[in-house]
Amino acid sequence: MKSVTVNLYYTGRNGSARAFVNEMTESGIVDAIRGEKGNLRYAYFFSADDPETVLLIDSWDGQAALDRHHASPLMARIAALREKYDLRTRAERFVPSEGEPSDERYLRK
């Protein structure tokens, strides 16, 4: 089973992307997603270059887990918050391929 990682970039205005993340966290939606079967990572990061953009790294243990998440009631809540904060979204999808070279030699541990 191949993991699936989606990088989602949420962009708003006047701090709306950060407000979205705060409400996602404070409402318990983030914890609920992290507790879903198959979720490997659900983490937000703030851009040093663009204060109006937030990056979400969303990883699942396979496409079936991601599909279950997309079909869950949580998605309607997330969509409503994206509308509330008038966010635009851009996505990048990553699925590891067999025989990918390792970057371990470039990492300092």
C-alpha positions as CSV (number, residue, x, y, z in Angstrom):
1,M,0.0,0.0,0.0
2,K,1.4,3.3,-1.0
3,S,1.1,6.4,1.2
4,V,-0.4,9.6,-0.3
5,T,0.7,13.0,0.7
6,V,-1.1,16.2,-0.3
7,N,0.4,19.6,0.3
8,L,-2.5,22.1,0.4
9,Y,-1.7,25.8,0.3
10,Y,-4.5,28.0,1.8
11,T,-4.2,31.6,0.8
12,G,-6.4,34.4,2.1
13,R,-6.3,38.1,3.0
14,N,-5.8,40.1,6.2
15,G,-4.8,37.1,8.3
16,S,-7.7,34.9,7.2
17,A,-5.6,31.8,6.5
18,R,-4.1,31.9,10.0
19,A,-7.6,32.5,11.5
20,F,-8.8,29.4,9.6
21,V,-6.0,27.3,11.1
22,N,-6.8,28.6,14.6
23,E,-10.5,27.7,14.2
24,M,-9.7,24.3,12.7
25,T,-7.5,23.6,15.8
26,E,-9.7,25.1,18.5
27,S,-12.9,23.5,17.1
28,G,-11.3,20.0,17.4
29,I,-11.5,19.3,13.7
30,V,-7.7,18.9,13.5
31,D,-7.6,16.4,16.4
32,A,-10.6,14.5,14.8
33,I,-8.7,14.2,11.5
34,R,-5.5,13.1,13.2
35,G,-7.6,10.4,14.8
36,E,-9.1,9.1,11.6
37,K,-8.0,5.6,10.5
38,G,-5.1,5.9,8.1
39,N,-4.0,9.4,8.9
40,L,-0.2,9.6,9.1
41,R,0.2,13.4,9.3
42,Y,-1.9,16.5,9.4
43,A,0.3,19.5,10.1
44,Y,0.1,23.2,9.3
45,F,3.1,25.4,8.5
46,F,3.3,29.2,8.1
47,S,5.2,30.7,5.2
48,A,8.2,32.9,5.9
49,D,7.7,34.6,2.5
50,D,3.9,35.0,2.3
51,P,2.1,35.7,5.6
52,E,-1.2,35.2,3.8
53,T,-0.5,31.5,2.9
54,V,-0.6,28.5,5.1
55,L,0.7,25.0,4.1
56,L,-1.0,21.9,5.2
57,I,0.9,18.6,4.9
58,D,-1.8,15.9,4.8
59,S,-0.6,12.3,4.6
60,W,-2.5,9.1,4.5
61,D,-1.6,5.4,4.5
62,G,-3.2,5.0,1.1
63,Q,-5.8,6.3,-1.4
64,A,-8.6,4.4,0.3
65,A,-7.9,6.2,3.6
66,L,-7.8,9.5,1.9
67,D,-11.1,8.7,0.1
68,R,-12.7,7.8,3.4
69,H,-11.6,11.1,4.8
70,H,-13.0,13.0,1.8
71,A,-16.3,11.2,2.3
72,S,-16.4,12.0,6.0
73,P,-18.7,14.6,7.7
74,L,-15.5,16.5,8.6
75,M,-15.1,17.6,5.0
76,A,-18.3,19.6,5.0
77,R,-17.1,21.4,8.1
78,I,-13.7,22.1,6.5
79,A,-15.4,23.4,3.3
80,A,-17.6,25.7,5.4
81,L,-14.6,27.2,7.1
82,R,-12.8,27.7,3.8
83,E,-15.8,29.6,2.6
84,K,-16.1,31.6,5.9
85,Y,-12.5,32.7,5.6
86,D,-12.7,33.1,1.8
87,L,-9.6,31.0,1.2
88,R,-8.2,29.9,-2.2
89,T,-6.5,26.5,-2.3
90,R,-3.7,25.0,-4.4
91,A,-2.7,21.3,-4.1
92,E,0.3,19.2,-4.8
93,R,0.0,15.5,-4.6
94,F,2.9,13.1,-3.8
95,V,2.9,9.3,-4.1
96,P,6.3,7.5,-3.6
97,S,7.4,5.5,-6.5
98,E,9.3,2.2,-6.3
99,G,13.1,2.5,-6.3
100,E,13.2,6.3,-5.4
101,P,16.7,7.4,-4.5
102,S,17.2,8.1,-0.8
103,D,18.2,11.6,0.4
104,E,19.6,10.2,3.6
105,R,23.1,11.2,2.7
106,Y,22.1,14.8,2.6
107,L,20.4,14.9,6.0
108,R,22.2,16.0,9.2
109,K,20.9,14.1,12.1
